[in-house]
Amino acid sequence: QEVTQIGKECHTGCAISQKVGKCVMPKEGIFTKVLKGGIIKEGDIIEVI
């Protein structure tokens, strides 16, 4: 995975905000692009590039 964006402006009344009381997208939202498909399992090595 390649990180393409961190954070996203929240629109009023989003589903996350309605469910948990506040929107986490502006500070905790992360968007990625899949570089190679597959399944990640416990014990797999993950490299931050």
N, CA, C and O atoms as a Tripos MOL2 file, in Angstrom:
@<TRIPOS>MOLECULE
protein
  196   195    49     0     0
PROTEIN
NO_CHARGES

@<TRIPOS>ATOM
      1 N           0.8380   -1.1720    0.0000 N.3       1 GLN1
      2 CA          0.0000    0.0000    0.0000 C.3       1 GLN1
      3 C           0.8810    1.2320    0.0000 C.2       1 GLN1
      4 O           1.9650    1.2370    0.5830 O.2       1 GLN1
      5 N           0.4180    2.2520   -0.6430 N.am      2 GLU2
      6 CA          1.0970    3.5450   -0.6650 C.3       2 GLU2
      7 C           0.1240    4.5880   -0.1320 C.2       2 GLU2
      8 O          -0.9930    4.7070   -0.6360 O.2       2 GLU2
      9 N           0.5360    5.3440    0.8820 N.am      3 VAL3
     10 CA         -0.3270    6.3810    1.4370 C.3       3 VAL3
     11 C          -0.4500    7.5040    0.4200 C.2       3 VAL3
     12 O           0.5510    8.0310   -0.0660 O.2       3 VAL3
     13 N          -1.6940    7.8660    0.1020 N.am      4 THR4
     14 CA         -1.9350    8.9310   -0.8620 C.3       4 THR4
     15 C          -2.4630   10.1970   -0.2040 C.2       4 THR4
     16 O          -2.3220   11.2880   -0.7560 O.2       4 THR4
     17 N          -3.0780   10.0590    0.9840 N.am      5 GLN5
     18 CA         -3.6440   11.2290    1.6590 C.3       5 GLN5
     19 C          -3.8430   10.9100    3.1260 C.2       5 GLN5
     20 O          -4.2660    9.8090    3.4760 O.2       5 GLN5
     21 N          -3.5390   11.8710    3.9860 N.am      6 ILE6
     22 CA         -3.8210   11.7480    5.4100 C.3       6 ILE6
     23 C          -4.7980   12.8590    5.7620 C.2       6 ILE6
     24 O          -4.5310   14.0380    5.5270 O.2       6 ILE6
     25 N          -5.9270   12.4670    6.3270 N.am      7 GLY7
     26 CA         -6.9570   13.4300    6.6880 C.3       7 GLY7
     27 C          -7.8470   13.7910    5.5150 C.2       7 GLY7
     28 O          -7.4510   13.7070    4.3520 O.2       7 GLY7
     29 N          -9.0600   14.1950    5.8560 N.am      8 LYS8
     30 CA        -10.0410   14.6000    4.8470 C.3       8 LYS8
     31 C         -11.0450   15.5090    5.5350 C.2       8 LYS8
     32 O         -11.4790   15.2390    6.6550 O.2       8 LYS8
     33 N         -11.4040   16.5720    4.8650 N.am      9 GLU9
     34 CA        -12.3800   17.4930    5.4330 C.3       9 GLU9
     35 C         -13.7070   16.7640    5.6360 C.2       9 GLU9
     36 O         -14.1740   16.0440    4.7530 O.2       9 GLU9
     37 N         -14.2960   16.9570    6.7900 N.am     10 CYS10
     38 CA        -15.5690   16.3070    7.1110 C.3      10 CYS10
     39 C         -16.7220   17.1930    6.6610 C.2      10 CYS10
     40 O         -16.6840   18.4130    6.8220 O.2      10 CYS10
     41 N         -17.7370   16.5690    6.1010 N.am     11 HIS11
     42 CA        -18.9500   17.3160    5.7770 C.3      11 HIS11
     43 C         -19.9250   17.1670    6.9390 C.2      11 HIS11
     44 O         -19.8940   16.1570    7.6420 O.2      11 HIS11
     45 N         -20.7670   18.1300    7.1450 N.am     12 THR12
     46 CA        -21.7000   18.1430    8.2710 C.3      12 THR12
     47 C         -22.6120   16.9220    8.2350 C.2      12 THR12
     48 O         -23.2050   16.6000    7.2050 O.2      12 THR12
     49 N         -22.7120   16.2520    9.3760 N.am     13 GLY13
     50 CA        -23.6200   15.1190    9.4950 C.3      13 GLY13
     51 C         -23.1380   13.8410    8.8450 C.2      13 GLY13
     52 O         -23.9560   13.0350    8.4030 O.2      13 GLY13
     53 N         -21.8240   13.6300    8.7730 N.am     14 CYS14
     54 CA        -21.3120   12.4060    8.1480 C.3      14 CYS14
     55 C         -21.6820   11.1770    8.9830 C.2      14 CYS14
     56 O         -21.9840   11.2960   10.1700 O.2      14 CYS14
     57 N         -21.6560   10.0140    8.3640 N.am     15 ALA15
     58 CA        -22.0480    8.7620    9.0260 C.3      15 ALA15
     59 C         -21.1540    8.4470   10.2220 C.2      15 ALA15
     60 O         -21.6370    7.9400   11.2350 O.2      15 ALA15
     61 N         -19.8610    8.7390   10.1190 N.am     16 ILE16
     62 CA        -18.9430    8.4690   11.2370 C.3      16 ILE16
     63 C         -19.3200    9.3340   12.4270 C.2      16 ILE16
     64 O         -19.4110    8.8440   13.5530 O.2      16 ILE16
     65 N         -19.5380   10.6100   12.1810 N.am     17 SER17
     66 CA        -19.9190   11.5400   13.2430 C.3      17 SER17
     67 C         -21.2280   11.1180   13.9020 C.2      17 SER17
     68 O         -21.3540   11.1850   15.1240 O.2      17 SER17
     69 N         -22.1850   10.6930   13.1170 N.am     18 GLN18
     70 CA        -23.4750   10.2570   13.6530 C.3      18 GLN18
     71 C         -23.3230    9.0140   14.5170 C.2      18 GLN18
     72 O         -24.0170    8.8700   15.5230 O.2      18 GLN18
     73 N         -22.4210    8.1140   14.1340 N.am     19 LYS19
     74 CA        -22.2730    6.8480   14.8430 C.3      19 LYS19
     75 C         -21.4460    6.9800   16.1260 C.2      19 LYS19
     76 O         -21.8050    6.3990   17.1500 O.2      19 LYS19
     77 N         -20.3320    7.7440   16.0830 N.am     20 VAL20
     78 CA        -19.4300    7.7950   17.2420 C.3      20 VAL20
     79 C         -19.3930    9.1520   17.9430 C.2      20 VAL20
     80 O         -18.7130    9.2980   18.9580 O.2      20 VAL20
     81 N         -20.1100   10.1420   17.4210 N.am     21 GLY21
     82 CA        -20.1830   11.4310   18.0910 C.3      21 GLY21
     83 C         -19.2550   12.5040   17.5580 C.2      21 GLY21
     84 O         -19.4900   13.6900   17.7860 O.2      21 GLY21
     85 N         -18.2080   12.1120   16.8520 N.am     22 LYS22
     86 CA        -17.3210   13.0840   16.2070 C.3      22 LYS22
     87 C         -16.6780   12.4140   15.0040 C.2      22 LYS22
     88 O         -16.5330   11.1920   14.9640 O.2      22 LYS22
     89 N         -16.3030   13.2100   14.0430 N.am     23 CYS23
     90 CA        -15.6730   12.6620   12.8480 C.3      23 CYS23
     91 C         -14.1710   12.5430   13.0690 C.2      23 CYS23
     92 O         -13.5270   13.4950   13.5100 O.2      23 CYS23
     93 N         -13.6190   11.3870   12.7680 N.am     24 VAL24
     94 CA        -12.1810   11.1520   12.9350 C.3      24 VAL24
     95 C         -11.4080   11.3960   11.6400 C.2      24 VAL24
     96 O         -10.1770   11.3840   11.6460 O.2      24 VAL24
     97 N         -12.1100   11.6130   10.5440 N.am     25 MET25
     98 CA        -11.4460   11.7250    9.2450 C.3      25 MET25
     99 C         -10.4310   12.8650    9.1340 C.2      25 MET25
    100 O          -9.3710   12.6520    8.5460 O.2      25 MET25
    101 N         -10.6970   14.0670    9.6680 N.am     26 PRO26
    102 CA         -9.7140   15.1430    9.5020 C.3      26 PRO26
    103 C          -8.3410   14.8300   10.1030 C.2      26 PRO26
    104 O          -7.3250   15.2720    9.5660 O.2      26 PRO26
    105 N          -8.2900   14.0790   11.2030 N.am     27 LYS27
    106 CA         -7.0090   13.8070   11.8560 C.3      27 LYS27
    107 C          -6.5570   12.3590   11.7300 C.2      27 LYS27
    108 O          -5.3550   12.0910   11.7280 O.2      27 LYS27
    109 N          -7.4910   11.4190   11.6240 N.am     28 GLU28
    110 CA         -7.1340   10.0050   11.6580 C.3      28 GLU28
    111 C          -7.4360    9.2490   10.3660 C.2      28 GLU28
    112 O          -7.0660    8.0830   10.2310 O.2      28 GLU28
    113 N          -8.0960    9.8950    9.4310 N.am     29 GLY29
    114 CA         -8.4060    9.2360    8.1590 C.3      29 GLY29
    115 C          -7.1430    9.0500    7.3360 C.2      29 GLY29
    116 O          -6.3040    9.9480    7.2620 O.2      29 GLY29
    117 N          -7.0090    7.8950    6.7250 N.am     30 ILE30
    118 CA         -5.8380    7.6260    5.8800 C.3      30 ILE30
    119 C          -6.3140    6.9170    4.6160 C.2      30 ILE30
    120 O          -7.1340    6.0010    4.6680 O.2      30 ILE30
    121 N          -5.7870    7.3570    3.4950 N.am     31 PHE31
    122 CA         -6.1600    6.7930    2.2010 C.3      31 PHE31
    123 C          -4.9160    6.2020    1.5600 C.2      31 PHE31
    124 O          -3.8370    6.7920    1.6240 O.2      31 PHE31
    125 N          -5.0680    5.0390    0.9430 N.am     32 THR32
    126 CA         -3.9190    4.3540    0.3500 C.3      32 THR32
    127 C          -4.2420    3.8570   -1.0490 C.2      32 THR32
    128 O          -5.4020    3.7750   -1.4540 O.2      32 THR32
    129 N          -3.1910    3.5310   -1.7640 N.am     33 LYS33
    130 CA         -3.3070    2.9130   -3.0880 C.3      33 LYS33
    131 C          -2.6910    1.5200   -2.9710 C.2      33 LYS33
    132 O          -1.5940    1.3670   -2.4340 O.2      33 LYS33
    133 N          -3.3930    0.5140   -3.4690 N.am     34 VAL34
    134 CA         -2.8900   -0.8580   -3.4320 C.3      34 VAL34
    135 C          -1.7980   -1.0140   -4.4880 C.2      34 VAL34
    136 O          -2.0360   -0.7830   -5.6730 O.2      34 VAL34
    137 N          -0.5930   -1.4080   -4.0510 N.am     35 LEU35
    138 CA          0.5150   -1.6290   -4.9760 C.3      35 LEU35
    139 C           0.5750   -3.0800   -5.4240 C.2      35 LEU35
    140 O           0.9590   -3.3740   -6.5560 O.2      35 LEU35
    141 N           0.1900   -3.9950   -4.5230 N.am     36 LYS36
    142 CA          0.1840   -5.4230   -4.8440 C.3      36 LYS36
    143 C          -0.9200   -6.0730   -4.0170 C.2      36 LYS36
    144 O          -0.9090   -5.9880   -2.7890 O.2      36 LYS36
    145 N          -1.8570   -6.7130   -4.6760 N.am     37 GLY37
    146 CA         -2.9680   -7.3430   -3.9840 C.3      37 GLY37
    147 C          -2.5410   -8.5840   -3.2240 C.2      37 GLY37
    148 O          -1.5110   -9.1860   -3.5300 O.2      37 GLY37
    149 N          -3.3230   -8.9610   -2.2430 N.am     38 GLY38
    150 CA         -3.0420  -10.1620   -1.4750 C.3      38 GLY38
    151 C          -3.6350  -10.0630   -0.0860 C.2      38 GLY38
    152 O          -4.3580   -9.1200    0.2360 O.2      38 GLY38
    153 N          -3.3210  -11.0450    0.7240 N.am     39 ILE39
    154 CA         -3.8240  -11.1010    2.0930 C.3      39 ILE39
    155 C          -2.6470  -10.9510    3.0480 C.2      39 ILE39
    156 O          -1.6320  -11.6330    2.9040 O.2      39 ILE39
    157 N          -2.7870  -10.0540    4.0270 N.am     40 ILE40
    158 CA         -1.7640   -9.8790    5.0550 C.3      40 ILE40
    159 C          -2.1470  -10.7690    6.2270 C.2      40 ILE40
    160 O          -3.2770  -10.7210    6.7110 O.2      40 ILE40
    161 N          -1.1980  -11.5810    6.6780 N.am     41 LYS41
    162 CA         -1.4410  -12.5050    7.7820 C.3      41 LYS41
    163 C          -0.5540  -12.1440    8.9680 C.2      41 LYS41
    164 O           0.4430  -11.4380    8.8200 O.2      41 LYS41
    165 N          -0.9270  -12.6330   10.1360 N.am     42 GLU42
    166 CA         -0.0940  -12.4630   11.3250 C.3      42 GLU42
    167 C           1.2810  -13.0560   11.0430 C.2      42 GLU42
    168 O           1.3900  -14.1740   10.5370 O.2      42 GLU42
    169 N           2.3210  -12.3120   11.3680 N.am     43 GLY43
    170 CA          3.6820  -12.7780   11.1430 C.3      43 GLY43
    171 C           4.3030  -12.2690    9.8500 C.2      43 GLY43
    172 O           5.5180  -12.3520    9.6760 O.2      43 GLY43
    173 N           3.4760  -11.7350    8.9270 N.am     44 ASP44
    174 CA          4.0120  -11.1660    7.6900 C.3      44 ASP44
    175 C           4.8460   -9.9290    8.0120 C.2      44 ASP44
    176 O           4.5520   -9.2030    8.9620 O.2      44 ASP44
    177 N           5.8680   -9.7000    7.2320 N.am     45 ILE45
    178 CA          6.7060   -8.5190    7.3960 C.3      45 ILE45
    179 C           6.1140   -7.3940    6.5590 C.2      45 ILE45
    180 O           5.8340   -7.5670    5.3730 O.2      45 ILE45
    181 N           5.9280   -6.2380    7.1910 N.am     46 ILE46
    182 CA          5.3960   -5.0660    6.5060 C.3      46 ILE46
    183 C           6.4860   -4.0100    6.5010 C.2      46 ILE46
    184 O           7.0410   -3.6730    7.5470 O.2      46 ILE46
    185 N           6.7890   -3.4900    5.3210 N.am     47 GLU47
    186 CA          7.8560   -2.5000    5.1720 C.3      47 GLU47
    187 C           7.2550   -1.1240    4.9090 C.2      47 GLU47
    188 O           6.4430   -0.9560    3.9990 O.2      47 GLU47
    189 N           7.6590   -0.1440    5.7100 N.am     48 VAL48
    190 CA          7.2330    1.2310    5.4860 C.3      48 VAL48
    191 C           8.2090    1.8460    4.5010 C.2      48 VAL48
    192 O           9.4100    1.9130    4.7630 O.2      48 VAL48
    193 N           7.6810    2.3010    3.3490 N.am     49 ILE49
    194 CA          8.5740    2.8700    2.3250 C.3      49 ILE49
    195 C           8.3500    4.3570    2.1650 C.2      49 ILE49
    196 O           9.0130    4.9970    1.3490 O.2      49 ILE49
@<TRIPOS>BOND
     1     1     2 1
     2     2     3 1
     3     3     4 2
     4     3     5 am
     5     5     6 1
     6     6     7 1
     7     7     8 2
     8     7     9 am
     9     9    10 1
    10    10    11 1
    11    11    12 2
    12    11    13 am
    13    13    14 1
    14    14    15 1
    15    15    16 2
    16    15    17 am
    17    17    18 1
    18    18    19 1
    19    19    20 2
    20    19    21 am
    21    21    22 1
    22    22    23 1
    23    23    24 2
    24    23    25 am
    25    25    26 1
    26    26    27 1
    27    27    28 2
    28    27    29 am
    29    29    30 1
    30    30    31 1
    31    31    32 2
    32    31    33 am
    33    33    34 1
    34    34    35 1
    35    35    36 2
    36    35    37 am
    37    37    38 1
    38    38    39 1
    39    39    40 2
    40    39    41 am
    41    41    42 1
    42    42    43 1
    43    43    44 2
    44    43    45 am
    45    45    46 1
    46    46    47 1
    47    47    48 2
    48    47    49 am
    49    49    50 1
    50    50    51 1
    51    51    52 2
    52    51    53 am
    53    53    54 1
    54    54    55 1
    55    55    56 2
    56    55    57 am
    57    57    58 1
    58    58    59 1
    59    59    60 2
    60    59    61 am
    61    61    62 1
    62    62    63 1
    63    63    64 2
    64    63    65 am
    65    65    66 1
    66    66    67 1
    67    67    68 2
    68    67    69 am
    69    69    70 1
    70    70    71 1
    71    71    72 2
    72    71    73 am
    73    73    74 1
    74    74    75 1
    75    75    76 2
    76    75    77 am
    77    77    78 1
    78    78    79 1
    79    79    80 2
    80    79    81 am
    81    81    82 1
    82    82    83 1
    83    83    84 2
    84    83    85 am
    85    85    86 1
    86    86    87 1
    87    87    88 2
    88    87    89 am
    89    89    90 1
    90    90    91 1
    91    91    92 2
    92    91    93 am
    93    93    94 1
    94    94    95 1
    95    95    96 2
    96    95    97 am
    97    97    98 1
    98    98    99 1
    99    99   100 2
   100    99   101 am
   101   101   102 1
   102   102   103 1
   103   103   104 2
   104   103   105 am
   105   105   106 1
   106   106   107 1
   107   107   108 2
   108   107   109 am
   109   109   110 1
   110   110   111 1
   111   111   112 2
   112   111   113 am
   113   113   114 1
   114   114   115 1
   115   115   116 2
   116   115   117 am
   117   117   118 1
   118   118   119 1
   119   119   120 2
   120   119   121 am
   121   121   122 1
   122   122   123 1
   123   123   124 2
   124   123   125 am
   125   125   126 1
   126   126   127 1
   127   127   128 2
   128   127   129 am
   129   129   130 1
   130   130   131 1
   131   131   132 2
   132   131   133 am
   133   133   134 1
   134   134   135 1
   135   135   136 2
   136   135   137 am
   137   137   138 1
   138   138   139 1
   139   139   140 2
   140   139   141 am
   141   141   142 1
   142   142   143 1
   143   143   144 2
   144   143   145 am
   145   145   146 1
   146   146   147 1
   147   147   148 2
   148   147   149 am
   149   149   150 1
   150   150   151 1
   151   151   152 2
   152   151   153 am
   153   153   154 1
   154   154   155 1
   155   155   156 2
   156   155   157 am
   157   157   158 1
   158   158   159 1
   159   159   160 2
   160   159   161 am
   161   161   162 1
   162   162   163 1
   163   163   164 2
   164   163   165 am
   165   165   166 1
   166   166   167 1
   167   167   168 2
   168   167   169 am
   169   169   170 1
   170   170   171 1
   171   171   172 2
   172   171   173 am
   173   173   174 1
   174   174   175 1
   175   175   176 2
   176   175   177 am
   177   177   178 1
   178   178   179 1
   179   179   180 2
   180   179   181 am
   181   181   182 1
   182   182   183 1
   183   183   184 2
   184   183   185 am
   185   185   186 1
   186   186   187 1
   187   187   188 2
   188   187   189 am
   189   189   190 1
   190   190   191 1
   191   191   192 2
   192   191   193 am
   193   193   194 1
   194   194   195 1
   195   195   196 2
@<TRIPOS>SUBSTRUCTURE
     1 GLN1         2 RESIDUE 1 A GLN
     2 GLU2         6 RESIDUE 1 A GLU
     3 VAL3        10 RESIDUE 1 A VAL
     4 THR4        14 RESIDUE 1 A THR
     5 GLN5        18 RESIDUE 1 A GLN
     6 ILE6        22 RESIDUE 1 A ILE
     7 GLY7        26 RESIDUE 1 A GLY
     8 LYS8        30 RESIDUE 1 A LYS
     9 GLU9        34 RESIDUE 1 A GLU
    10 CYS10       38 RESIDUE 1 A CYS
    11 HIS11       42 RESIDUE 1 A HIS
    12 THR12       46 RESIDUE 1 A THR
    13 GLY13       50 RESIDUE 1 A GLY
    14 CYS14       54 RESIDUE 1 A CYS
    15 ALA15       58 RESIDUE 1 A ALA
    16 ILE16       62 RESIDUE 1 A ILE
    17 SER17       66 RESIDUE 1 A SER
    18 GLN18       70 RESIDUE 1 A GLN
    19 LYS19       74 RESIDUE 1 A LYS
    20 VAL20       78 RESIDUE 1 A VAL
    21 GLY21       82 RESIDUE 1 A GLY
    22 LYS22       86 RESIDUE 1 A LYS
    23 CYS23       90 RESIDUE 1 A CYS
    24 VAL24       94 RESIDUE 1 A VAL
    25 MET25       98 RESIDUE 1 A MET
    26 PRO26      102 RESIDUE 1 A PRO
    27 LYS27      106 RESIDUE 1 A LYS
    28 GLU28      110 RESIDUE 1 A GLU
    29 GLY29      114 RESIDUE 1 A GLY
    30 ILE30      118 RESIDUE 1 A ILE
    31 PHE31      122 RESIDUE 1 A PHE
    32 THR32      126 RESIDUE 1 A THR
    33 LYS33      130 RESIDUE 1 A LYS
    34 VAL34      134 RESIDUE 1 A VAL
    35 LEU35      138 RESIDUE 1 A LEU
    36 LYS36      142 RESIDUE 1 A LYS
    37 GLY37      146 RESIDUE 1 A GLY
    38 GLY38      150 RESIDUE 1 A GLY
    39 ILE39      154 RESIDUE 1 A ILE
    40 ILE40      158 RESIDUE 1 A ILE
    41 LYS41      162 RESIDUE 1 A LYS
    42 GLU42      166 RESIDUE 1 A GLU
    43 GLY43      170 RESIDUE 1 A GLY
    44 ASP44      174 RESIDUE 1 A ASP
    45 ILE45      178 RESIDUE 1 A ILE
    46 ILE46      182 RESIDUE 1 A ILE
    47 GLU47      186 RESIDUE 1 A GLU
    48 VAL48      190 RESIDUE 1 A VAL
    49 ILE49      194 RESIDUE 1 A ILE
